[in-house]
């Protein structure tokens, strides 16, 4: 990133000169920061750290979304009293965030003039899963409260993809949090004038008339699937007309899952999908195959023939009205099927919605993916596919057997792959011995058993991944409040020590009961807050 593109960096101070945090200039007049950074302050001093010799400015609040607890809202737009002409603003960029994506932020720890810290994207968390967890790289500067309000920049593109929102953090903490750009746009629509990049969902998803009622069974199953549970990586949905309950339920789920449209939502329950679980929703009605292809490429930087490398951890692409596109056959054959065949490799899940079961594209998609088995007579192809699935199952079971004992609520991990590999060996031997009919009779049962075992293992892996992330969040929260207590002189306090000890044991010793641990951490945090507030 050139120096020209770094002029947006600013440091925020109060009237006494104390550093409050960081900010991002959007143009020569407006800047973005966290609401908690400027909480209780009317006039904020703005240091233009990237413009040597330029006198500080004074900013006031234009609008803000107040923090929701420690992990929701917390966005503020400020305006300088006197615009700074030398500023080149940082455009906000909508993007589909990737797990393990490398990012960086420029903050002001311990009153410094500023420094960079490097981190990787881990996954969703916080209020309604609105925030994204970051892990700093081992040698990087800790992302402490001096970084709050700083722009988060994607290393690969140089785009601003979020804002650091670490309210409390210790010097040793590895975990921090960011608010994605799309969530900020949802809370403060005024920010959209500075936003670039392709939105996650087409506008038409909120313009269709709502049906009288939703299909509760479909809505519940779809929300669960969007959360990463059950079925395969490709789901063909027969939705009927636009005013059908299934079509309405599908559109409702897409809107609720969108960070920009669903930010701060109050809806909850089994029919509500996780925030951010739909990274792209395309309304294909009336669109050409190339238009849909471009939409996918713009949003995900991935195409059916692109090399593997975009890993969205099972995030979903929805294509609505496939059979009412301008070129349904071309769309299915040249765009959707090639993408569906590589969905697992690319870390994608596809929900392809057709009007009618009899649409030709339905059978084409099903016959070209794992939705239907390979050609019944292609024994070698089916055995090769079994080998691939067993290799995946082996990796899943190894990880699950390691992590499941760490949590009290996790189901017992199963070790089935050795027995199933034995069954595959037996089928291979029969094939080599010239007994194809025997293989054909016994192969379907083996395929079903492996598919069920793999689905159960994936479900457990997703649960364990959620548990590991939740435990890391609780550890960071406990650590942060411990640091707050020490910074406030609350050391060797009997009541605080008595509350801290059980929370620490639950999170660091033996199997972790996450519900009990969360309650213990909150008890400790509540005592700390009350002591600090007097």
Beta strands, then each sheet from edge to edge (+ up, - down):
strand 1: 9-13
strand 2: 19-25
strand 3: 30-33
strand 4: 44-47
strand 5: 57-65
strand 6: 75-80
strand 7: 92-93
strand 8: 102-107
strand 9: 115-125
strand 10: 131-136
strand 11: 151-154
strand 12: 160-164
strand 13: 175-180
strand 14: 195-196
strand 15: 234-238
strand 16: 278-283
strand 17: 315-320
strand 18: 348-354
sheet 1: 1+ 2- 3+ 6- 5+ 4- 1+
sheet 2: 7+ 14+
sheet 3: 8+ 9- 10+ 13- 12+ 11- 8+
sheet 4: 15+ 18+ 17+ 16+
end
